[in-house]
Amino acid sequence: MTTDTDLYDTRGVANINGVVYTNSQGAQFCFGSTQRNWKYDLGRRYGSFLTTIGLNDNSNAKAVVRYEIFADERLLYSKDVSLGKSYSVDVSVKDVLRMRLVSTLLTTEGVCGEATAEWGDARLGS
């Protein structure tokens, strides 16, 4: 899956904009960490990547995170998201060898753990 995991990464249930996502991956920003990358080898076997992006409902009200999806280092998607917003994402990964998900904290409000960027129910489709 990825070599860029962090002690503060989360997996499992996430609450995004009042909705529960049971299979999620999150980046909890802490101790000056403002960016998280996850790399996936897709092997050109999938057609789409689907997820819902947003900050966990327990995040700081002033937090803003940029979500980016790269396919073979080509930017496919980018969105800046604040608390209380969520967006469904469906991007083509047809013929993609490697995909990279990036979460970047754009604000420095609060203390450790006050912003968690979630990728809700992320999955690959045919």
C-alpha positions as CSV (number, residue, x, y, z in Angstrom):
1,M,0.0,0.0,0.0
2,T,2.2,2.9,1.2
3,T,5.4,3.7,2.9
4,D,4.3,7.2,3.9
5,T,2.1,6.3,6.9
6,D,2.4,8.3,10.1
7,L,1.8,7.6,13.7
8,Y,-1.2,9.9,13.6
9,D,-2.9,8.3,10.6
10,T,-6.3,6.9,11.3
11,R,-8.2,4.0,9.8
12,G,-11.8,2.9,10.3
13,V,-14.9,4.9,11.2
14,A,-15.0,8.6,10.3
15,N,-17.7,11.3,10.8
16,I,-17.7,13.7,7.9
17,N,-20.2,16.5,7.7
18,G,-22.6,14.6,9.9
19,V,-22.4,11.3,8.0
20,V,-20.6,8.1,9.3
21,Y,-18.2,6.4,6.9
22,T,-17.2,3.0,8.2
23,N,-14.2,2.4,6.0
24,S,-12.1,5.5,6.0
25,Q,-8.5,6.7,6.0
26,G,-7.5,9.9,7.8
27,A,-4.5,12.2,8.3
28,Q,-4.5,13.7,11.8
29,F,-2.0,16.6,11.7
30,C,0.3,16.9,14.7
31,F,3.6,18.4,15.7
32,G,4.2,20.5,12.7
33,S,3.2,17.8,10.2
34,T,1.2,19.6,7.5
35,Q,1.1,17.0,4.7
36,R,0.4,13.3,4.3
37,N,1.0,11.2,1.2
38,W,-0.3,7.7,0.6
39,K,0.9,5.7,-2.5
40,Y,-0.9,2.8,-4.1
41,D,0.3,0.5,-6.8
42,L,-2.8,-0.1,-9.0
43,G,-1.1,-2.1,-11.7
44,R,-3.5,-0.7,-14.4
45,R,-6.2,-3.0,-13.0
46,Y,-8.9,-0.5,-12.1
47,G,-11.2,1.9,-13.8
48,S,-12.2,4.4,-11.0
49,F,-11.4,5.7,-7.6
50,L,-14.3,6.7,-5.4
51,T,-14.4,8.4,-2.0
52,T,-16.0,11.2,0.0
53,I,-13.5,13.8,1.3
54,G,-13.9,16.1,4.2
55,L,-12.6,17.0,7.7
56,N,-13.6,14.8,10.6
57,D,-16.4,16.5,12.5
58,N,-14.2,16.9,15.6
59,S,-11.7,19.1,13.7
60,N,-11.1,22.7,14.5
61,A,-13.7,25.0,12.9
62,K,-11.0,27.1,11.2
63,A,-9.1,24.2,9.6
64,V,-8.8,24.0,5.8
65,V,-7.2,21.0,4.0
66,R,-6.3,20.5,0.4
67,Y,-7.1,17.1,-1.0
68,E,-5.2,16.0,-4.2
69,I,-5.2,12.8,-6.3
70,F,-2.3,12.0,-8.6
71,A,-2.2,9.3,-11.2
72,D,1.4,8.4,-12.3
73,E,2.3,11.9,-10.9
74,R,-0.3,13.7,-13.0
75,L,-2.8,15.8,-11.0
76,L,-6.3,14.4,-11.4
77,Y,-8.1,16.2,-8.7
78,S,-7.6,19.0,-6.2
79,K,-10.1,20.6,-3.7
80,D,-9.7,22.8,-0.6
81,V,-12.1,21.8,2.1
82,S,-13.2,23.4,5.3
83,L,-15.1,21.9,8.3
84,G,-18.8,21.1,7.6
85,K,-18.2,20.4,3.9
86,S,-17.9,17.1,2.1
87,Y,-17.5,16.2,-1.5
88,S,-18.0,13.0,-3.5
89,V,-15.1,12.2,-5.7
90,D,-15.2,9.8,-8.7
91,V,-12.0,9.9,-10.9
92,S,-10.9,7.7,-13.6
93,V,-7.8,5.6,-12.9
94,K,-8.0,3.6,-16.1
95,D,-4.5,2.5,-17.2
96,V,-2.9,4.0,-14.0
97,L,0.1,2.3,-12.6
98,R,0.5,4.3,-9.4
99,M,-1.9,6.5,-7.5
100,R,-1.0,9.0,-4.8
101,L,-3.4,10.6,-2.3
102,V,-2.2,13.9,-0.7
103,S,-3.8,15.7,2.3
104,T,-2.2,19.1,3.1
105,L,-3.2,21.2,6.1
106,L,-3.5,24.9,4.8
107,T,-4.1,26.4,8.3
108,T,-2.2,26.3,11.5
109,E,-5.1,26.8,13.9
110,G,-5.4,24.7,17.1
111,V,-3.2,22.1,18.7
112,C,-2.1,18.6,17.9
113,G,-5.0,16.5,16.5
114,E,-7.4,19.4,16.0
115,A,-7.7,18.6,12.2
116,T,-8.1,15.2,10.6
117,A,-8.5,15.0,6.8
118,E,-10.7,12.0,6.0
119,W,-11.0,10.0,2.8
120,G,-14.4,8.3,3.5
121,D,-15.2,4.9,2.2
122,A,-12.4,5.1,-0.3
123,R,-12.5,2.3,-2.9
124,L,-11.4,1.2,-6.4
125,G,-13.9,0.2,-9.0
126,S,-13.7,-1.7,-12.2
